[in-house]
Amino acid sequence: MLKQAAYAHKLWRRWMRQEAGNVAIIFALAVVPIMGGVGASVDISRAYVVKSRLNQALDAAGLAVGSLVGYSDAELTAKAQAFFDANYPANKLGVTADVTIQQLDGIVVIEGTAKVQTVMVNFIGVPEIDVTASVEITRESKGLEVVLVLDNTGSMSSNGKLNAMKDAATEMVEILFGDDTNPEKLKVGLVPFAAGVNLGPDFEDSGYMDTAGISSTYGENFKSTTNVWNLYKKLQNRSWEGCVETRPYPYDETDAIPTSSNGDTLWVPWFAPDEPDKGGTYYNNYLNDGFKSGSNASVDKRQRKTGKYKNKYVSSNSKGPSYGCNIPTVTPLTNHRDTVENGIDDLVADGYTHIPIGLAWGWRLLSPQAPFTEGVSYEDEEYTKAIILLTDGQNVLGTMNNHNGKRYTAYGFLPEERLGTSSGWQAEQELDYKTARLCENVKEEGIRVYTITFQLNDTATQNLMRDCATNESLYFNSPSNEQLRLAFQTIAQDLSNLRISK
């Protein structure tokens, strides 16, 4: 019996030893997922912290670059990365991150990715955890109407200035339009100017031209009863090409609505008279004066004579009634990108500088009032109106060694004193005064004015243009072609930013 009991105890101890081994095996098997779970929670917690900081940094980058337009995805990504890095302490988290951006139809998506190196679960084959976050910004575009008032005078033909201006203006248009060739809330206009502005021959039927001779300046270069339109009809091979004289003061400095009840609010067609055959240096002599040989008729009488136009043929291609206004027509406000770019391509370099004329017509293109009505109301808070005014020279009339004193321009001839004086230098000074007054009138309507002087060394004109800008930061002195390009880029970016609802 005692032997049997001893044998049973021995078996029990052996079984216990075997059971302990089983527990050890079970524990060894269980500890792997237990430790993996604990380790995973540690690594996941680190990943969560990274994701939280990733979201915060992306939000900051989104706020910073969401309002920027005119940049490629690559350029915008670089800017976003800089803002992101400033708000994402990779050195503290021990995890770097990359940023990518996509832009489509006014929506900007910024995505950040990071790889969190694991510590606890690496030994079970999970060396890293991918963390991603994204932010989406919807751009609400406000409306923009902008007119480019660009110098087309003869001096623009030097130093590659004309092509530089074309390239810079075209690049600005590309930035503003982006990938949209017909945006809903963007309109751009163009006013090429020299000593006048060309509205195009179709403007004759607009109802805003003086066809009845009721303006106080009508026909002042001819006999008082002369209808300028009839002079065009008398010539066999010349017709009105679209250039106009300025309205009498004060209407030349306003956007007052033209009306037949007040002839001075209408526009008189440009007609450069045939200048005398003798008596001085006359560049626009394109017809025989019609006086007998040996006649002692005065040069003034020769110039004012109207009978010489009847059934006459102008043989010169460079002279004639449109002399001095060889510039392309204005481009009214449009949302068609191709129309604007074609207008820029057509720019030329010819004539003298009359800044106030260009500025006045830039204003009229933006105005909701006739003669151009494409502009929205001044009171429409959803739209920004802007003018970009560029010149490479000072206001000049062009001296002539004859009885006219100066060339014919949109202000007529100097002796008619439409600038308040028959003195050349005083008349040019009055052009500066008109420019300054127009600048103030335009700004009073809430129009944002950018000004550019291009390869211009005249301090007085630089100061005039600086004062004309809405504020000094919107004046750009550009002594080189490259600086002109940068000026247009800066203006385009500023205008684009104004379109984004903050």
C-alpha positions as CSV (number, residue, x, y, z in Angstrom):
1,M,0.0,0.0,0.0
2,L,2.8,2.4,0.9
3,K,4.5,1.6,-2.3
4,Q,1.4,2.4,-4.3
5,A,1.1,5.8,-2.5
6,A,4.7,6.7,-3.2
7,Y,4.2,5.8,-6.9
8,A,1.1,8.0,-7.1
9,H,3.0,11.0,-5.6
10,K,5.8,10.6,-8.1
11,L,3.3,10.6,-11.0
12,W,1.7,13.8,-9.6
13,R,5.0,15.6,-9.5
14,R,5.8,14.5,-13.0
15,W,2.5,15.8,-14.2
16,M,3.0,19.1,-12.5
17,R,6.3,19.5,-14.1
18,Q,4.7,18.8,-17.5
19,E,1.8,21.3,-16.7
20,A,4.3,24.0,-15.8
21,G,5.9,23.5,-19.2
22,N,2.6,23.9,-20.8
23,V,1.9,27.2,-19.0
24,A,5.3,28.5,-20.0
25,I,4.6,27.6,-23.6
26,I,1.2,29.2,-23.4
27,F,2.6,32.4,-21.8
28,A,5.4,32.5,-24.4
29,L,2.9,32.2,-27.1
30,A,0.6,34.8,-25.6
31,V,3.3,37.4,-24.8
32,V,4.0,38.1,-28.5
33,P,0.5,39.6,-29.3
34,I,0.3,41.1,-25.9
35,M,3.7,42.9,-26.3
36,G,2.8,43.7,-29.9
37,G,-0.5,45.3,-28.8
38,V,1.3,47.4,-26.2
39,G,4.0,48.4,-28.7
40,A,1.4,49.1,-31.4
41,S,-0.4,51.5,-29.0
42,V,2.8,53.3,-28.4
43,D,3.7,53.6,-32.1
44,I,0.1,54.5,-33.0
45,S,0.1,57.2,-30.4
46,R,3.2,58.7,-32.0
47,A,1.6,58.5,-35.4
48,Y,-1.5,60.2,-34.0
49,V,0.6,63.1,-32.7
50,V,2.3,63.4,-36.1
51,K,-1.0,63.4,-37.9
52,S,-2.4,66.1,-35.5
53,R,0.6,68.4,-36.2
54,L,0.4,67.5,-39.8
55,N,-3.2,68.8,-39.9
56,Q,-2.2,72.0,-38.1
57,A,0.7,72.7,-40.4
58,L,-1.5,72.0,-43.5
59,D,-4.2,74.4,-42.2
60,A,-1.5,77.1,-41.9
61,A,-0.2,76.5,-45.3
62,G,-3.7,76.5,-46.8
63,L,-4.5,79.8,-45.3
64,A,-1.2,81.2,-46.6
65,V,-1.3,80.1,-50.2
66,G,-5.0,79.5,-50.8
67,S,-5.5,83.1,-51.9
68,L,-2.5,83.0,-54.2
69,V,-3.3,82.6,-57.9
70,G,-1.3,82.6,-61.1
71,Y,1.2,80.1,-59.9
72,S,1.8,76.6,-61.2
73,D,1.3,73.6,-59.0
74,A,5.1,73.3,-58.5
75,E,5.5,76.9,-57.6
76,L,2.6,76.9,-55.2
77,T,3.9,73.6,-53.7
78,A,7.2,75.3,-52.9
79,K,5.5,78.2,-51.2
80,A,3.2,75.9,-49.3
81,Q,6.2,73.7,-48.2
82,A,7.8,76.8,-46.7
83,F,4.7,77.7,-44.7
84,F,4.3,74.1,-43.7
85,D,7.9,73.7,-42.5
86,A,7.5,76.8,-40.3
87,N,4.6,75.2,-38.5
88,Y,5.7,71.6,-38.5
89,P,8.6,70.9,-36.0
90,A,10.1,67.9,-37.7
91,N,13.2,68.2,-35.6
92,K,11.1,67.7,-32.4
93,L,8.8,65.0,-33.9
94,G,11.7,63.2,-35.6
95,V,9.5,62.8,-38.7
96,T,9.9,64.7,-41.9
97,A,6.9,65.3,-44.2
98,D,6.3,66.3,-47.9
99,V,3.6,68.5,-49.3
100,T,1.8,68.4,-52.7
101,I,-0.8,70.7,-54.2
102,Q,-3.4,70.3,-56.9
103,Q,-5.5,73.2,-58.3
104,L,-8.7,72.7,-60.3
105,D,-11.7,74.9,-60.9
106,G,-11.1,77.2,-58.0
107,I,-10.4,74.4,-55.5
108,V,-6.9,73.9,-54.0
109,V,-6.1,70.6,-52.3
110,I,-3.0,70.4,-50.2
111,E,-1.8,67.0,-49.0
112,G,0.9,66.1,-46.6
113,T,2.5,62.7,-46.1
114,A,4.9,61.4,-43.5
115,K,6.4,58.1,-42.5
116,V,6.6,57.4,-38.8
117,Q,9.4,54.9,-38.0
118,T,8.1,52.3,-35.5
119,V,9.9,51.4,-32.3
120,M,7.8,48.7,-30.7
121,V,6.3,46.9,-33.6
122,N,9.3,46.9,-35.8
123,F,10.2,43.4,-34.6
124,I,6.9,42.0,-35.9
125,G,7.6,43.3,-39.4
126,V,6.1,46.8,-39.3
127,P,9.0,49.2,-39.8
128,E,7.0,52.3,-40.4
129,I,3.5,53.8,-40.4
130,D,2.2,56.0,-43.3
131,V,0.5,59.1,-42.1
132,T,-1.5,61.4,-44.5
133,A,-3.6,64.5,-44.0
134,S,-5.2,66.9,-46.5
135,V,-6.9,70.3,-46.5
136,E,-9.2,71.6,-49.2
137,I,-9.6,75.3,-49.9
138,T,-12.4,76.6,-52.1
139,R,-11.6,79.9,-53.7
140,E,-14.5,82.3,-54.1
141,S,-13.5,84.6,-56.9
142,K,-14.7,88.2,-56.7
143,G,-15.1,90.2,-59.9
144,L,-12.3,92.2,-61.5
145,E,-12.4,94.8,-64.3
146,V,-9.0,96.1,-65.4
147,V,-7.9,98.4,-68.3
148,L,-4.3,98.6,-69.5
149,V,-3.5,102.1,-70.7
150,L,-0.3,101.7,-72.6
151,D,2.1,104.2,-74.3
152,N,2.3,103.6,-78.0
153,T,4.4,106.7,-78.8
154,G,7.4,106.7,-81.2
155,S,10.0,106.5,-78.4
156,M,8.7,103.0,-77.6
157,S,10.5,101.8,-80.7
158,S,13.9,102.1,-79.1
159,N,15.8,99.7,-76.9
160,G,13.3,96.9,-77.5
161,K,10.7,98.7,-75.3
162,L,7.7,97.9,-77.4
163,N,8.3,94.2,-77.5
164,A,9.2,94.1,-73.8
165,M,5.9,95.9,-73.0
166,K,4.0,93.4,-75.2
167,D,5.6,90.4,-73.5
168,A,5.1,91.7,-70.0
169,A,1.5,92.7,-70.6
170,T,0.8,89.3,-72.2
171,E,2.3,87.5,-69.3
172,M,0.1,89.5,-66.9
173,V,-3.0,88.5,-68.9
174,E,-1.9,84.8,-68.7
175,I,-1.6,85.1,-64.9
176,L,-5.0,86.8,-64.6
177,F,-6.8,84.3,-66.8
178,G,-5.0,81.2,-65.8
179,D,-6.4,78.2,-67.6
180,D,-9.8,79.8,-68.2
181,T,-10.1,81.5,-71.5
182,N,-13.6,83.0,-70.8
183,P,-13.9,83.6,-67.0
184,E,-17.2,84.7,-65.7
185,K,-15.9,87.5,-63.3
186,L,-12.9,88.8,-65.1
187,K,-12.9,91.5,-67.8
188,V,-9.9,93.2,-69.3
189,G,-9.7,96.2,-71.6
190,L,-6.9,98.0,-73.5
191,V,-6.2,101.6,-74.4
192,P,-3.2,102.2,-76.7
193,F,-2.5,106.0,-76.6
194,A,-0.1,108.5,-78.2
195,A,-1.3,112.1,-79.0
196,G,-4.8,110.6,-79.3
197,V,-6.9,107.5,-79.0
198,N,-8.5,105.4,-81.7
199,L,-12.1,104.2,-81.0
200,G,-12.5,102.4,-84.3
201,P,-14.5,103.5,-87.4
202,D,-17.7,101.7,-86.1
203,F,-17.9,104.3,-83.4
204,E,-19.3,106.8,-86.0
205,D,-22.7,105.1,-85.6
206,S,-22.6,105.0,-81.8
207,G,-24.6,108.2,-81.4
208,Y,-21.8,109.8,-79.4
209,M,-20.0,111.5,-82.2
210,D,-20.8,115.1,-83.1
211,T,-22.3,114.7,-86.6
212,A,-24.2,118.0,-86.6
213,G,-21.3,120.3,-85.7
214,I,-22.7,121.5,-82.4
215,S,-19.5,121.2,-80.3
216,S,-17.8,124.5,-79.4
217,T,-14.6,123.1,-81.0
218,Y,-16.1,121.7,-84.1
219,G,-14.3,122.7,-87.3
220,E,-12.1,125.2,-85.6
221,N,-9.2,124.4,-88.0
222,F,-11.4,125.3,-91.0
223,K,-14.1,127.7,-91.9
224,S,-16.6,128.0,-89.1
225,T,-19.4,126.4,-91.2
226,T,-17.3,123.3,-92.1
227,N,-18.7,119.8,-91.3
228,V,-15.6,117.6,-90.9
229,W,-17.6,114.5,-91.9
230,N,-18.3,116.2,-95.3
231,L,-14.5,116.7,-95.8
232,Y,-14.0,113.0,-95.4
233,K,-16.7,112.4,-97.9
234,K,-15.1,114.8,-100.4
235,L,-11.8,112.8,-100.4
236,Q,-11.8,109.8,-102.8
237,N,-9.6,107.5,-100.9
238,R,-9.8,108.5,-97.2
239,S,-12.4,107.8,-94.5
240,W,-12.5,108.3,-90.8
241,E,-10.4,105.7,-89.1
242,G,-11.7,106.1,-85.5
243,C,-9.5,108.7,-83.8
244,V,-11.2,111.6,-82.0
245,E,-10.3,115.0,-80.7
246,T,-10.8,115.6,-77.0
247,R,-13.9,117.2,-75.6
248,P,-13.6,120.8,-74.4
249,Y,-12.7,121.4,-70.7
250,P,-14.0,120.2,-68.3
251,Y,-15.5,117.2,-70.2
252,D,-12.1,116.1,-71.3
253,E,-11.4,115.3,-67.6
254,T,-14.6,113.4,-66.8
255,D,-16.7,110.4,-67.8
256,A,-19.8,112.6,-68.3
257,I,-22.4,110.9,-70.4
258,P,-22.4,112.2,-74.0
259,T,-25.7,113.8,-75.0
260,S,-26.9,115.7,-78.1
261,S,-28.4,118.3,-75.8
262,N,-24.8,119.4,-74.9
263,G,-22.5,119.4,-77.9
264,D,-19.4,119.7,-75.8
265,T,-20.1,116.2,-74.3
266,L,-19.8,114.7,-77.8
267,W,-16.7,113.8,-79.7
268,V,-15.4,115.5,-82.8
269,P,-13.7,113.2,-85.4
270,W,-9.9,113.6,-85.8
271,F,-9.1,115.4,-89.0
272,A,-5.5,116.6,-89.5
273,P,-5.8,119.4,-92.1
274,D,-3.8,119.5,-95.3
275,E,-0.9,121.9,-94.4
276,P,0.3,124.7,-96.7
277,D,2.5,124.1,-99.7
278,K,4.9,126.8,-98.6
279,G,5.7,129.2,-95.8
280,G,7.6,126.9,-93.5
281,T,8.3,123.3,-92.7
282,Y,5.0,121.4,-93.0
283,Y,5.1,117.6,-92.7
284,N,1.4,116.9,-93.4
285,N,1.1,118.5,-96.8
286,Y,-0.9,116.0,-98.8
287,L,-3.0,118.2,-101.2
288,N,-2.4,121.1,-103.5
289,D,-3.5,124.3,-101.8
290,G,-5.6,125.3,-104.8
291,F,-4.2,128.8,-105.2
292,K,-2.8,130.2,-108.4
293,S,0.9,130.4,-108.9
294,G,2.3,133.5,-107.2
295,S,-0.6,133.9,-104.9
296,N,0.3,135.7,-101.6
297,A,-2.5,134.0,-99.7
298,S,-1.5,133.5,-96.0
299,V,-0.4,130.2,-94.7
300,D,-3.4,130.2,-92.4
301,K,-5.8,130.8,-95.3
302,R,-4.2,128.1,-97.3
303,Q,-4.6,125.6,-94.4
304,R,-8.2,126.5,-93.6
305,K,-9.4,126.3,-97.2
306,T,-11.9,123.5,-97.6
307,G,-12.5,123.5,-101.4
308,K,-9.2,121.8,-102.0
309,Y,-10.6,118.5,-100.6
310,K,-13.3,118.0,-103.2
311,N,-12.8,114.9,-105.3
312,K,-9.2,114.8,-104.4
313,Y,-7.0,111.7,-104.0
314,V,-4.4,111.5,-101.3
315,S,-1.3,109.7,-102.8
316,S,0.8,109.5,-99.7
317,N,0.5,106.5,-97.4
318,S,2.0,108.3,-94.4
319,K,0.1,111.6,-94.7
320,G,-3.5,112.6,-94.7
321,P,-6.4,113.4,-92.3
322,S,-5.4,110.6,-89.9
323,Y,-1.9,111.8,-89.6
324,G,-0.6,111.6,-86.0
325,C,-3.0,108.9,-84.9
326,N,-1.5,105.7,-86.3
327,I,-2.4,103.6,-83.3
328,P,-4.6,100.5,-82.9
329,T,-8.2,100.7,-81.7
330,V,-9.1,100.4,-78.0
331,T,-10.3,97.0,-76.8
332,P,-13.4,97.4,-74.6
333,L,-13.8,95.3,-71.5
334,T,-14.0,91.7,-72.4
335,N,-13.7,88.3,-70.8
336,H,-12.2,86.8,-74.0
337,R,-8.6,86.2,-73.4
338,D,-7.8,85.9,-77.1
339,T,-9.3,89.3,-77.8
340,V,-7.1,91.0,-75.2
341,E,-3.9,89.2,-76.4
342,N,-4.6,90.1,-80.0
343,G,-5.0,93.7,-79.0
344,I,-1.6,93.6,-77.3
345,D,0.0,92.0,-80.3
346,D,-1.3,94.9,-82.5
347,L,0.5,97.6,-80.4
348,V,2.8,100.0,-82.3
349,A,5.2,102.9,-81.7
350,D,4.3,106.2,-83.3
351,G,3.4,109.7,-82.3
352,Y,3.7,112.0,-79.2
353,T,2.9,111.5,-75.6
354,H,-0.5,112.8,-74.2
355,I,-0.9,110.9,-70.9
356,P,-4.2,112.5,-69.9
357,I,-5.9,111.3,-73.1
358,G,-5.0,107.7,-72.5
359,L,-6.0,107.9,-68.8
360,A,-9.4,109.5,-69.6
361,W,-10.3,106.7,-72.1
362,G,-9.1,104.1,-69.7
363,W,-11.6,105.5,-67.2
364,R,-14.4,105.6,-69.8
365,L,-13.8,101.9,-70.6
366,L,-14.3,101.1,-66.9
367,S,-17.2,103.4,-66.4
368,P,-20.8,101.9,-66.5
369,Q,-21.8,105.0,-68.4
370,A,-21.8,105.6,-72.1
371,P,-20.0,105.6,-74.5
372,F,-18.8,102.2,-73.2
373,T,-21.2,100.3,-70.9
374,E,-19.4,97.0,-70.3
375,G,-18.4,98.1,-66.8
376,V,-20.4,97.2,-63.8
377,S,-21.7,99.9,-61.4
378,Y,-19.2,101.7,-59.3
379,E,-21.3,100.6,-56.3
380,D,-21.0,96.9,-57.0
381,E,-18.9,95.7,-54.0
382,E,-18.3,92.3,-55.7
383,Y,-16.1,93.9,-58.3
384,T,-12.7,95.7,-58.2
385,K,-12.0,98.2,-60.9
386,A,-8.4,99.0,-61.8
387,I,-6.3,100.9,-64.3
388,I,-2.7,100.1,-65.2
389,L,-1.1,103.3,-66.7
390,L,2.3,103.0,-68.4
391,T,4.4,105.7,-70.1
392,D,8.0,105.9,-71.3
393,G,8.0,109.7,-71.7
394,Q,6.8,113.0,-70.6
395,N,3.8,115.0,-72.0
396,V,4.9,116.7,-75.2
397,L,3.3,118.3,-78.2
398,G,6.0,118.0,-80.9
399,T,7.5,121.3,-82.0
400,M,7.0,122.5,-85.6
401,N,8.9,125.3,-87.4
402,N,5.8,126.9,-88.9
403,H,2.7,129.0,-88.0
404,N,1.1,126.0,-86.1
405,G,3.9,125.9,-83.6
406,K,3.1,122.3,-82.7
407,R,1.8,119.2,-84.4
408,Y,-1.9,118.5,-84.7
409,T,-3.1,116.3,-81.8
410,A,-6.3,115.4,-80.1
411,Y,-6.2,119.0,-78.7
412,G,-6.0,120.4,-82.2
413,F,-3.3,123.0,-83.1
414,L,-1.6,125.0,-80.4
415,P,-2.8,128.5,-81.7
416,E,-6.4,127.4,-81.0
417,E,-5.5,127.5,-77.3
418,R,-7.5,124.5,-76.3
419,L,-5.0,123.9,-73.6
420,G,-5.5,127.5,-72.4
421,T,-2.5,129.0,-74.0
422,S,-0.6,129.4,-77.2
423,S,2.7,128.9,-75.4
424,G,4.3,125.5,-76.1
425,W,5.9,124.9,-72.8
426,Q,2.9,126.2,-70.9
427,A,0.6,123.9,-73.0
428,E,2.8,120.9,-72.1
429,Q,2.7,121.9,-68.5
430,E,-1.1,122.0,-68.7
431,L,-1.0,118.4,-70.0
432,D,0.7,117.5,-66.7
433,Y,-2.0,119.4,-64.7
434,K,-4.7,117.5,-66.6
435,T,-3.0,114.2,-65.9
436,A,-2.9,115.0,-62.1
437,R,-6.6,116.1,-62.1
438,L,-7.7,113.0,-64.0
439,C,-5.8,110.8,-61.6
440,E,-7.7,112.3,-58.7
441,N,-11.0,112.0,-60.5
442,V,-10.4,108.4,-61.3
443,K,-9.4,107.5,-57.7
444,E,-12.5,109.3,-56.3
445,E,-14.6,106.7,-58.2
446,G,-12.8,104.0,-56.2
447,I,-10.8,102.8,-59.1
448,R,-7.4,101.3,-58.1
449,V,-4.6,102.9,-60.1
450,Y,-1.3,101.3,-60.9
451,T,1.4,103.4,-62.6
452,I,4.6,102.5,-64.4
453,T,7.4,104.6,-65.8
454,F,9.5,102.7,-68.3
455,Q,13.1,103.6,-69.0
456,L,12.2,107.2,-68.1
457,N,14.7,109.6,-66.6
458,D,12.4,112.6,-66.2
459,T,12.0,113.2,-62.4
460,A,8.9,115.4,-62.8
461,T,7.1,112.7,-64.8
462,Q,8.2,110.1,-62.3
463,N,6.7,112.1,-59.5
464,L,3.6,112.8,-61.5
465,M,3.0,109.1,-62.0
466,R,3.9,108.2,-58.4
467,D,1.3,110.7,-57.2
468,C,-1.2,109.3,-59.6
469,A,-1.1,105.8,-58.2
470,T,-3.6,104.8,-55.5
471,N,-0.6,104.6,-53.1
472,E,3.1,104.7,-53.5
473,S,3.5,100.9,-53.4
474,L,1.4,100.8,-56.7
475,Y,3.9,102.9,-58.6
476,F,6.7,101.0,-60.4
477,N,9.7,102.7,-61.9
478,S,11.1,100.2,-64.4
479,P,14.5,101.3,-65.9
480,S,15.0,98.0,-67.7
481,N,12.9,95.4,-69.7
482,E,13.3,92.8,-66.9
483,Q,12.1,95.2,-64.3
484,L,9.1,96.0,-66.4
485,R,8.3,92.3,-66.5
486,L,8.6,92.0,-62.8
487,A,6.4,95.1,-62.3
488,F,3.6,93.5,-64.4
489,Q,4.0,90.2,-62.5
490,T,3.6,92.0,-59.2
491,I,0.6,93.9,-60.4
492,A,-1.0,90.7,-61.7
493,Q,-0.5,88.9,-58.4
494,D,-1.9,91.9,-56.5
495,L,-5.0,92.0,-58.7
496,S,-5.4,88.2,-58.4
497,N,-5.2,88.3,-54.6
498,L,-7.9,91.0,-54.6
499,R,-10.2,88.6,-56.4
500,I,-10.0,86.0,-53.6
501,S,-12.6,86.2,-50.8
502,K,-10.7,86.2,-47.5
